[in-house]
Amino acid sequence: DLPERGNFLFISNHRSNYDPIIQWTVFSRFRISFISKKENFKIPMYGRLIHRCCFMVIDRENPRKAMETINRAAKLLTDTESSVGVYPEGTRSKDCTLLPFHNGVLKIAKKAGRPIVVSTIEGTENIFGNIKRLRRTVVTIRILETIDAQRVRAASTADLGEYCAALMKKEIGG
């Protein structure tokens, strides 16, 4: 279940470029600002759209810059009513299996002292092909668990990452 009140770090598996836009729309009342690689902001139309949705840029090639984004995201959680969304895999999974996690992004919740909402998304990998064929796409989003702030503070990022990845693997396989 999603928290009744307050903001959180929202994490999910990652299957397509449509994931953040769909999740941002479905969970709009939580004002989720997703973190996205800088290259996505250069994609025509998509880049403008995610910029307007207040997505944050992360430079995955520069650890110092990446940490600045993590700190900015934690500050967003502590200073505003907005939530933050991130894909711990760091990139889309082309074969729909769960890729290894980059646990550093979980520091956002630890630094901010906020809960982590663990979710999965399925079906978005079919959107592009179905649009070309004028077919409907079924997308399924599941909230697997909300890890409370106290548990987030007490656990290491490695332990949190391992636990969240196991929840997702149990749900979607891989």
PyMOL CGO cylinders between C-alpha atoms (Angstrom):
from pymol import cmd
from pymol.cgo import CYLINDER

trace = [
    CYLINDER, 0.00, 0.00, 0.00, 1.05, 3.55, -0.67, 0.3, 1, 1, 1, 1, 1, 1,
    CYLINDER, 1.05, 3.55, -0.67, 1.51, 5.83, 2.33, 0.3, 1, 1, 1, 1, 1, 1,
    CYLINDER, 1.51, 5.83, 2.33, -1.64, 7.77, 3.24, 0.3, 1, 1, 1, 1, 1, 1,
    CYLINDER, -1.64, 7.77, 3.24, 0.37, 10.91, 3.92, 0.3, 1, 1, 1, 1, 1, 1,
    CYLINDER, 0.37, 10.91, 3.92, 3.86, 12.19, 3.31, 0.3, 1, 1, 1, 1, 1, 1,
    CYLINDER, 3.86, 12.19, 3.31, 6.35, 11.65, 0.56, 0.3, 1, 1, 1, 1, 1, 1,
    CYLINDER, 6.35, 11.65, 0.56, 8.64, 8.76, -0.26, 0.3, 1, 1, 1, 1, 1, 1,
    CYLINDER, 8.64, 8.76, -0.26, 11.24, 7.27, -2.57, 0.3, 1, 1, 1, 1, 1, 1,
    CYLINDER, 11.24, 7.27, -2.57, 9.42, 5.36, -5.30, 0.3, 1, 1, 1, 1, 1, 1,
    CYLINDER, 9.42, 5.36, -5.30, 11.41, 2.53, -6.93, 0.3, 1, 1, 1, 1, 1, 1,
    CYLINDER, 11.41, 2.53, -6.93, 10.47, 0.19, -9.74, 0.3, 1, 1, 1, 1, 1, 1,
    CYLINDER, 10.47, 0.19, -9.74, 11.91, -2.12, -12.35, 0.3, 1, 1, 1, 1, 1, 1,
    CYLINDER, 11.91, -2.12, -12.35, 12.53, -0.45, -15.72, 0.3, 1, 1, 1, 1, 1, 1,
    CYLINDER, 12.53, -0.45, -15.72, 11.32, -1.80, -19.09, 0.3, 1, 1, 1, 1, 1, 1,
    CYLINDER, 11.32, -1.80, -19.09, 10.83, 1.16, -21.42, 0.3, 1, 1, 1, 1, 1, 1,
    CYLINDER, 10.83, 1.16, -21.42, 11.07, 4.91, -21.80, 0.3, 1, 1, 1, 1, 1, 1,
    CYLINDER, 11.07, 4.91, -21.80, 7.32, 5.00, -21.13, 0.3, 1, 1, 1, 1, 1, 1,
    CYLINDER, 7.32, 5.00, -21.13, 7.71, 3.78, -17.51, 0.3, 1, 1, 1, 1, 1, 1,
    CYLINDER, 7.71, 3.78, -17.51, 8.32, 7.14, -15.82, 0.3, 1, 1, 1, 1, 1, 1,
    CYLINDER, 8.32, 7.14, -15.82, 5.64, 9.00, -17.78, 0.3, 1, 1, 1, 1, 1, 1,
    CYLINDER, 5.64, 9.00, -17.78, 3.04, 6.33, -17.02, 0.3, 1, 1, 1, 1, 1, 1,
    CYLINDER, 3.04, 6.33, -17.02, 3.98, 6.07, -13.35, 0.3, 1, 1, 1, 1, 1, 1,
    CYLINDER, 3.98, 6.07, -13.35, 4.17, 9.87, -13.02, 0.3, 1, 1, 1, 1, 1, 1,
    CYLINDER, 4.17, 9.87, -13.02, 0.63, 10.07, -14.43, 0.3, 1, 1, 1, 1, 1, 1,
    CYLINDER, 0.63, 10.07, -14.43, -0.87, 7.18, -12.42, 0.3, 1, 1, 1, 1, 1, 1,
    CYLINDER, -0.87, 7.18, -12.42, 0.60, 8.48, -9.15, 0.3, 1, 1, 1, 1, 1, 1,
    CYLINDER, 0.60, 8.48, -9.15, 0.20, 12.19, -9.93, 0.3, 1, 1, 1, 1, 1, 1,
    CYLINDER, 0.20, 12.19, -9.93, -1.18, 13.02, -6.49, 0.3, 1, 1, 1, 1, 1, 1,
    CYLINDER, -1.18, 13.02, -6.49, 2.25, 12.15, -5.02, 0.3, 1, 1, 1, 1, 1, 1,
    CYLINDER, 2.25, 12.15, -5.02, 4.07, 14.59, -7.35, 0.3, 1, 1, 1, 1, 1, 1,
    CYLINDER, 4.07, 14.59, -7.35, 6.88, 12.18, -8.17, 0.3, 1, 1, 1, 1, 1, 1,
    CYLINDER, 6.88, 12.18, -8.17, 9.99, 13.74, -9.65, 0.3, 1, 1, 1, 1, 1, 1,
    CYLINDER, 9.99, 13.74, -9.65, 11.87, 10.97, -11.42, 0.3, 1, 1, 1, 1, 1, 1,
    CYLINDER, 11.87, 10.97, -11.42, 15.62, 10.85, -11.88, 0.3, 1, 1, 1, 1, 1, 1,
    CYLINDER, 15.62, 10.85, -11.88, 16.69, 10.28, -15.47, 0.3, 1, 1, 1, 1, 1, 1,
    CYLINDER, 16.69, 10.28, -15.47, 19.99, 10.06, -17.32, 0.3, 1, 1, 1, 1, 1, 1,
    CYLINDER, 19.99, 10.06, -17.32, 21.08, 13.26, -19.03, 0.3, 1, 1, 1, 1, 1, 1,
    CYLINDER, 21.08, 13.26, -19.03, 20.79, 11.71, -22.51, 0.3, 1, 1, 1, 1, 1, 1,
    CYLINDER, 20.79, 11.71, -22.51, 17.00, 11.39, -22.10, 0.3, 1, 1, 1, 1, 1, 1,
    CYLINDER, 17.00, 11.39, -22.10, 16.67, 15.16, -21.83, 0.3, 1, 1, 1, 1, 1, 1,
    CYLINDER, 16.67, 15.16, -21.83, 18.08, 15.46, -25.38, 0.3, 1, 1, 1, 1, 1, 1,
    CYLINDER, 18.08, 15.46, -25.38, 15.42, 13.24, -27.01, 0.3, 1, 1, 1, 1, 1, 1,
    CYLINDER, 15.42, 13.24, -27.01, 13.09, 15.41, -29.12, 0.3, 1, 1, 1, 1, 1, 1,
    CYLINDER, 13.09, 15.41, -29.12, 9.71, 15.98, -27.47, 0.3, 1, 1, 1, 1, 1, 1,
    CYLINDER, 9.71, 15.98, -27.47, 10.39, 13.38, -24.75, 0.3, 1, 1, 1, 1, 1, 1,
    CYLINDER, 10.39, 13.38, -24.75, 13.15, 15.55, -23.28, 0.3, 1, 1, 1, 1, 1, 1,
    CYLINDER, 13.15, 15.55, -23.28, 10.89, 18.59, -23.14, 0.3, 1, 1, 1, 1, 1, 1,
    CYLINDER, 10.89, 18.59, -23.14, 8.12, 16.51, -21.58, 0.3, 1, 1, 1, 1, 1, 1,
    CYLINDER, 8.12, 16.51, -21.58, 10.26, 15.09, -18.78, 0.3, 1, 1, 1, 1, 1, 1,
    CYLINDER, 10.26, 15.09, -18.78, 11.76, 18.53, -18.15, 0.3, 1, 1, 1, 1, 1, 1,
    CYLINDER, 11.76, 18.53, -18.15, 8.22, 19.93, -17.71, 0.3, 1, 1, 1, 1, 1, 1,
    CYLINDER, 8.22, 19.93, -17.71, 7.41, 17.06, -15.32, 0.3, 1, 1, 1, 1, 1, 1,
    CYLINDER, 7.41, 17.06, -15.32, 10.30, 18.30, -13.12, 0.3, 1, 1, 1, 1, 1, 1,
    CYLINDER, 10.30, 18.30, -13.12, 12.46, 15.22, -13.67, 0.3, 1, 1, 1, 1, 1, 1,
    CYLINDER, 12.46, 15.22, -13.67, 16.02, 15.50, -12.35, 0.3, 1, 1, 1, 1, 1, 1,
    CYLINDER, 16.02, 15.50, -12.35, 19.14, 14.84, -14.41, 0.3, 1, 1, 1, 1, 1, 1,
    CYLINDER, 19.14, 14.84, -14.41, 21.73, 12.33, -13.23, 0.3, 1, 1, 1, 1, 1, 1,
    CYLINDER, 21.73, 12.33, -13.23, 25.16, 12.11, -14.80, 0.3, 1, 1, 1, 1, 1, 1,
    CYLINDER, 25.16, 12.11, -14.80, 26.01, 8.43, -14.49, 0.3, 1, 1, 1, 1, 1, 1,
    CYLINDER, 26.01, 8.43, -14.49, 29.51, 8.94, -15.86, 0.3, 1, 1, 1, 1, 1, 1,
    CYLINDER, 29.51, 8.94, -15.86, 30.52, 11.40, -13.14, 0.3, 1, 1, 1, 1, 1, 1,
    CYLINDER, 30.52, 11.40, -13.14, 30.23, 10.05, -9.57, 0.3, 1, 1, 1, 1, 1, 1,
    CYLINDER, 30.23, 10.05, -9.57, 30.52, 13.53, -8.02, 0.3, 1, 1, 1, 1, 1, 1,
    CYLINDER, 30.52, 13.53, -8.02, 27.69, 14.88, -10.20, 0.3, 1, 1, 1, 1, 1, 1,
    CYLINDER, 27.69, 14.88, -10.20, 25.61, 11.77, -9.53, 0.3, 1, 1, 1, 1, 1, 1,
    CYLINDER, 25.61, 11.77, -9.53, 26.02, 12.33, -5.78, 0.3, 1, 1, 1, 1, 1, 1,
    CYLINDER, 26.02, 12.33, -5.78, 24.88, 15.94, -6.23, 0.3, 1, 1, 1, 1, 1, 1,
    CYLINDER, 24.88, 15.94, -6.23, 21.67, 14.61, -7.79, 0.3, 1, 1, 1, 1, 1, 1,
    CYLINDER, 21.67, 14.61, -7.79, 21.19, 12.14, -4.92, 0.3, 1, 1, 1, 1, 1, 1,
    CYLINDER, 21.19, 12.14, -4.92, 21.65, 14.97, -2.41, 0.3, 1, 1, 1, 1, 1, 1,
    CYLINDER, 21.65, 14.97, -2.41, 19.26, 17.23, -4.35, 0.3, 1, 1, 1, 1, 1, 1,
    CYLINDER, 19.26, 17.23, -4.35, 16.66, 14.43, -4.42, 0.3, 1, 1, 1, 1, 1, 1,
    CYLINDER, 16.66, 14.43, -4.42, 17.02, 13.87, -0.65, 0.3, 1, 1, 1, 1, 1, 1,
    CYLINDER, 17.02, 13.87, -0.65, 16.58, 17.61, -0.10, 0.3, 1, 1, 1, 1, 1, 1,
    CYLINDER, 16.58, 17.61, -0.10, 13.46, 17.54, -2.27, 0.3, 1, 1, 1, 1, 1, 1,
    CYLINDER, 13.46, 17.54, -2.27, 12.04, 14.83, 0.01, 0.3, 1, 1, 1, 1, 1, 1,
    CYLINDER, 12.04, 14.83, 0.01, 12.84, 16.73, 3.20, 0.3, 1, 1, 1, 1, 1, 1,
    CYLINDER, 12.84, 16.73, 3.20, 11.94, 20.25, 2.04, 0.3, 1, 1, 1, 1, 1, 1,
    CYLINDER, 11.94, 20.25, 2.04, 8.84, 19.71, -0.13, 0.3, 1, 1, 1, 1, 1, 1,
    CYLINDER, 8.84, 19.71, -0.13, 5.73, 17.58, -0.43, 0.3, 1, 1, 1, 1, 1, 1,
    CYLINDER, 5.73, 17.58, -0.43, 7.09, 15.91, -3.58, 0.3, 1, 1, 1, 1, 1, 1,
    CYLINDER, 7.09, 15.91, -3.58, 8.22, 12.30, -3.83, 0.3, 1, 1, 1, 1, 1, 1,
    CYLINDER, 8.22, 12.30, -3.83, 11.18, 11.03, -5.85, 0.3, 1, 1, 1, 1, 1, 1,
    CYLINDER, 11.18, 11.03, -5.85, 11.16, 8.15, -8.35, 0.3, 1, 1, 1, 1, 1, 1,
    CYLINDER, 11.16, 8.15, -8.35, 14.15, 6.12, -9.45, 0.3, 1, 1, 1, 1, 1, 1,
    CYLINDER, 14.15, 6.12, -9.45, 14.95, 2.90, -11.28, 0.3, 1, 1, 1, 1, 1, 1,
    CYLINDER, 14.95, 2.90, -11.28, 17.71, 1.15, -9.28, 0.3, 1, 1, 1, 1, 1, 1,
    CYLINDER, 17.71, 1.15, -9.28, 18.65, -0.97, -12.30, 0.3, 1, 1, 1, 1, 1, 1,
    CYLINDER, 18.65, -0.97, -12.30, 20.00, 2.23, -13.85, 0.3, 1, 1, 1, 1, 1, 1,
    CYLINDER, 20.00, 2.23, -13.85, 18.84, 1.34, -17.35, 0.3, 1, 1, 1, 1, 1, 1,
    CYLINDER, 18.84, 1.34, -17.35, 16.03, -0.43, -19.17, 0.3, 1, 1, 1, 1, 1, 1,
    CYLINDER, 16.03, -0.43, -19.17, 16.01, -4.20, -19.21, 0.3, 1, 1, 1, 1, 1, 1,
    CYLINDER, 16.01, -4.20, -19.21, 15.72, -5.28, -22.84, 0.3, 1, 1, 1, 1, 1, 1,
    CYLINDER, 15.72, -5.28, -22.84, 14.75, -8.87, -21.96, 0.3, 1, 1, 1, 1, 1, 1,
    CYLINDER, 14.75, -8.87, -21.96, 12.42, -7.90, -19.07, 0.3, 1, 1, 1, 1, 1, 1,
    CYLINDER, 12.42, -7.90, -19.07, 14.55, -9.61, -16.43, 0.3, 1, 1, 1, 1, 1, 1,
    CYLINDER, 14.55, -9.61, -16.43, 15.59, -7.62, -13.40, 0.3, 1, 1, 1, 1, 1, 1,
    CYLINDER, 15.59, -7.62, -13.40, 19.08, -6.18, -13.84, 0.3, 1, 1, 1, 1, 1, 1,
    CYLINDER, 19.08, -6.18, -13.84, 21.53, -5.73, -10.94, 0.3, 1, 1, 1, 1, 1, 1,
    CYLINDER, 21.53, -5.73, -10.94, 20.73, -2.79, -8.67, 0.3, 1, 1, 1, 1, 1, 1,
    CYLINDER, 20.73, -2.79, -8.67, 22.77, 0.36, -8.16, 0.3, 1, 1, 1, 1, 1, 1,
    CYLINDER, 22.77, 0.36, -8.16, 22.12, 0.59, -4.43, 0.3, 1, 1, 1, 1, 1, 1,
    CYLINDER, 22.12, 0.59, -4.43, 23.53, 4.12, -4.15, 0.3, 1, 1, 1, 1, 1, 1,
    CYLINDER, 23.53, 4.12, -4.15, 20.20, 5.60, -5.24, 0.3, 1, 1, 1, 1, 1, 1,
    CYLINDER, 20.20, 5.60, -5.24, 18.62, 4.21, -2.06, 0.3, 1, 1, 1, 1, 1, 1,
    CYLINDER, 18.62, 4.21, -2.06, 20.73, 6.73, -0.14, 0.3, 1, 1, 1, 1, 1, 1,
    CYLINDER, 20.73, 6.73, -0.14, 18.07, 9.25, -1.15, 0.3, 1, 1, 1, 1, 1, 1,
    CYLINDER, 18.07, 9.25, -1.15, 15.58, 7.69, 1.28, 0.3, 1, 1, 1, 1, 1, 1,
    CYLINDER, 15.58, 7.69, 1.28, 18.22, 7.14, 3.98, 0.3, 1, 1, 1, 1, 1, 1,
    CYLINDER, 18.22, 7.14, 3.98, 19.45, 10.75, 3.84, 0.3, 1, 1, 1, 1, 1, 1,
    CYLINDER, 19.45, 10.75, 3.84, 15.90, 12.10, 3.87, 0.3, 1, 1, 1, 1, 1, 1,
    CYLINDER, 15.90, 12.10, 3.87, 14.58, 9.64, 6.45, 0.3, 1, 1, 1, 1, 1, 1,
    CYLINDER, 14.58, 9.64, 6.45, 11.64, 8.71, 4.22, 0.3, 1, 1, 1, 1, 1, 1,
    CYLINDER, 11.64, 8.71, 4.22, 9.98, 5.40, 3.34, 0.3, 1, 1, 1, 1, 1, 1,
    CYLINDER, 9.98, 5.40, 3.34, 10.67, 3.45, 0.15, 0.3, 1, 1, 1, 1, 1, 1,
    CYLINDER, 10.67, 3.45, 0.15, 7.72, 2.31, -1.97, 0.3, 1, 1, 1, 1, 1, 1,
    CYLINDER, 7.72, 2.31, -1.97, 8.70, -0.81, -3.95, 0.3, 1, 1, 1, 1, 1, 1,
    CYLINDER, 8.70, -0.81, -3.95, 6.75, -1.45, -7.15, 0.3, 1, 1, 1, 1, 1, 1,
    CYLINDER, 6.75, -1.45, -7.15, 6.86, -3.29, -10.44, 0.3, 1, 1, 1, 1, 1, 1,
    CYLINDER, 6.86, -3.29, -10.44, 5.67, -2.37, -13.91, 0.3, 1, 1, 1, 1, 1, 1,
    CYLINDER, 5.67, -2.37, -13.91, 4.93, -4.73, -16.78, 0.3, 1, 1, 1, 1, 1, 1,
    CYLINDER, 4.93, -4.73, -16.78, 3.69, -4.25, -20.31, 0.3, 1, 1, 1, 1, 1, 1,
    CYLINDER, 3.69, -4.25, -20.31, 5.34, -0.94, -21.19, 0.3, 1, 1, 1, 1, 1, 1,
    CYLINDER, 5.34, -0.94, -21.19, 7.88, -2.77, -23.33, 0.3, 1, 1, 1, 1, 1, 1,
    CYLINDER, 7.88, -2.77, -23.33, 4.99, -3.46, -25.76, 0.3, 1, 1, 1, 1, 1, 1,
    CYLINDER, 4.99, -3.46, -25.76, 3.73, 0.11, -26.13, 0.3, 1, 1, 1, 1, 1, 1,
    CYLINDER, 3.73, 0.11, -26.13, 5.89, 1.22, -29.05, 0.3, 1, 1, 1, 1, 1, 1,
    CYLINDER, 5.89, 1.22, -29.05, 5.10, -1.83, -31.18, 0.3, 1, 1, 1, 1, 1, 1,
    CYLINDER, 5.10, -1.83, -31.18, 1.41, -1.65, -30.34, 0.3, 1, 1, 1, 1, 1, 1,
    CYLINDER, 1.41, -1.65, -30.34, 1.21, 2.05, -31.24, 0.3, 1, 1, 1, 1, 1, 1,
    CYLINDER, 1.21, 2.05, -31.24, 2.53, 1.23, -34.72, 0.3, 1, 1, 1, 1, 1, 1,
    CYLINDER, 2.53, 1.23, -34.72, -0.14, -1.51, -35.06, 0.3, 1, 1, 1, 1, 1, 1,
    CYLINDER, -0.14, -1.51, -35.06, -2.85, 0.68, -33.48, 0.3, 1, 1, 1, 1, 1, 1,
    CYLINDER, -2.85, 0.68, -33.48, -3.32, -1.84, -30.68, 0.3, 1, 1, 1, 1, 1, 1,
    CYLINDER, -3.32, -1.84, -30.68, -4.11, -1.28, -27.05, 0.3, 1, 1, 1, 1, 1, 1,
    CYLINDER, -4.11, -1.28, -27.05, -1.42, -2.09, -24.47, 0.3, 1, 1, 1, 1, 1, 1,
    CYLINDER, -1.42, -2.09, -24.47, -2.16, -3.46, -21.02, 0.3, 1, 1, 1, 1, 1, 1,
    CYLINDER, -2.16, -3.46, -21.02, 0.22, -2.07, -18.41, 0.3, 1, 1, 1, 1, 1, 1,
    CYLINDER, 0.22, -2.07, -18.41, 0.27, -3.50, -14.89, 0.3, 1, 1, 1, 1, 1, 1,
    CYLINDER, 0.27, -3.50, -14.89, 1.71, -1.60, -11.94, 0.3, 1, 1, 1, 1, 1, 1,
    CYLINDER, 1.71, -1.60, -11.94, 1.90, -3.33, -8.57, 0.3, 1, 1, 1, 1, 1, 1,
    CYLINDER, 1.90, -3.33, -8.57, 2.85, -1.80, -5.25, 0.3, 1, 1, 1, 1, 1, 1,
    CYLINDER, 2.85, -1.80, -5.25, 4.74, -4.59, -3.51, 0.3, 1, 1, 1, 1, 1, 1,
    CYLINDER, 4.74, -4.59, -3.51, 5.62, -3.01, -0.19, 0.3, 1, 1, 1, 1, 1, 1,
    CYLINDER, 5.62, -3.01, -0.19, 6.28, 0.24, 1.60, 0.3, 1, 1, 1, 1, 1, 1,
    CYLINDER, 6.28, 0.24, 1.60, 9.40, 0.01, 3.73, 0.3, 1, 1, 1, 1, 1, 1,
    CYLINDER, 9.40, 0.01, 3.73, 8.89, 2.40, 6.64, 0.3, 1, 1, 1, 1, 1, 1,
    CYLINDER, 8.89, 2.40, 6.64, 11.36, 5.20, 7.35, 0.3, 1, 1, 1, 1, 1, 1,
    CYLINDER, 11.36, 5.20, 7.35, 12.59, 3.61, 10.58, 0.3, 1, 1, 1, 1, 1, 1,
    CYLINDER, 12.59, 3.61, 10.58, 13.59, 0.42, 8.77, 0.3, 1, 1, 1, 1, 1, 1,
    CYLINDER, 13.59, 0.42, 8.77, 15.18, 2.45, 5.94, 0.3, 1, 1, 1, 1, 1, 1,
    CYLINDER, 15.18, 2.45, 5.94, 17.34, 4.35, 8.46, 0.3, 1, 1, 1, 1, 1, 1,
    CYLINDER, 17.34, 4.35, 8.46, 18.39, 1.14, 10.26, 0.3, 1, 1, 1, 1, 1, 1,
    CYLINDER, 18.39, 1.14, 10.26, 19.36, -0.90, 7.18, 0.3, 1, 1, 1, 1, 1, 1,
    CYLINDER, 19.36, -0.90, 7.18, 22.38, -0.51, 4.94, 0.3, 1, 1, 1, 1, 1, 1,
    CYLINDER, 22.38, -0.51, 4.94, 21.80, 0.50, 1.33, 0.3, 1, 1, 1, 1, 1, 1,
    CYLINDER, 21.80, 0.50, 1.33, 23.18, -2.90, 0.26, 0.3, 1, 1, 1, 1, 1, 1,
    CYLINDER, 23.18, -2.90, 0.26, 20.66, -4.74, 2.47, 0.3, 1, 1, 1, 1, 1, 1,
    CYLINDER, 20.66, -4.74, 2.47, 17.81, -2.51, 1.25, 0.3, 1, 1, 1, 1, 1, 1,
    CYLINDER, 17.81, -2.51, 1.25, 18.81, -3.09, -2.36, 0.3, 1, 1, 1, 1, 1, 1,
    CYLINDER, 18.81, -3.09, -2.36, 19.01, -6.85, -1.89, 0.3, 1, 1, 1, 1, 1, 1,
    CYLINDER, 19.01, -6.85, -1.89, 15.61, -6.92, -0.18, 0.3, 1, 1, 1, 1, 1, 1,
    CYLINDER, 15.61, -6.92, -0.18, 13.89, -4.72, -2.80, 0.3, 1, 1, 1, 1, 1, 1,
    CYLINDER, 13.89, -4.72, -2.80, 15.41, -6.69, -5.69, 0.3, 1, 1, 1, 1, 1, 1,
    CYLINDER, 15.41, -6.69, -5.69, 14.19, -9.96, -4.12, 0.3, 1, 1, 1, 1, 1, 1,
    CYLINDER, 14.19, -9.96, -4.12, 10.65, -8.54, -3.84, 0.3, 1, 1, 1, 1, 1, 1,
    CYLINDER, 10.65, -8.54, -3.84, 10.69, -7.52, -7.49, 0.3, 1, 1, 1, 1, 1, 1,
    CYLINDER, 10.69, -7.52, -7.49, 12.18, -10.81, -8.70, 0.3, 1, 1, 1, 1, 1, 1,
    CYLINDER, 12.18, -10.81, -8.70, 9.52, -12.75, -6.82, 0.3, 1, 1, 1, 1, 1, 1,
    CYLINDER, 9.52, -12.75, -6.82, 6.82, -10.69, -8.59, 0.3, 1, 1, 1, 1, 1, 1,
    CYLINDER, 6.82, -10.69, -8.59, 8.17, -10.51, -12.15, 0.3, 1, 1, 1, 1, 1, 1,
    CYLINDER, 8.17, -10.51, -12.15, 10.75, -13.26, -12.31, 0.3, 1, 1, 1, 1, 1, 1,
    CYLINDER, 10.75, -13.26, -12.31, 14.33, -12.88, -13.45, 0.3, 1, 1, 1, 1, 1, 1,
]
cmd.load_cgo(trace, "trace")
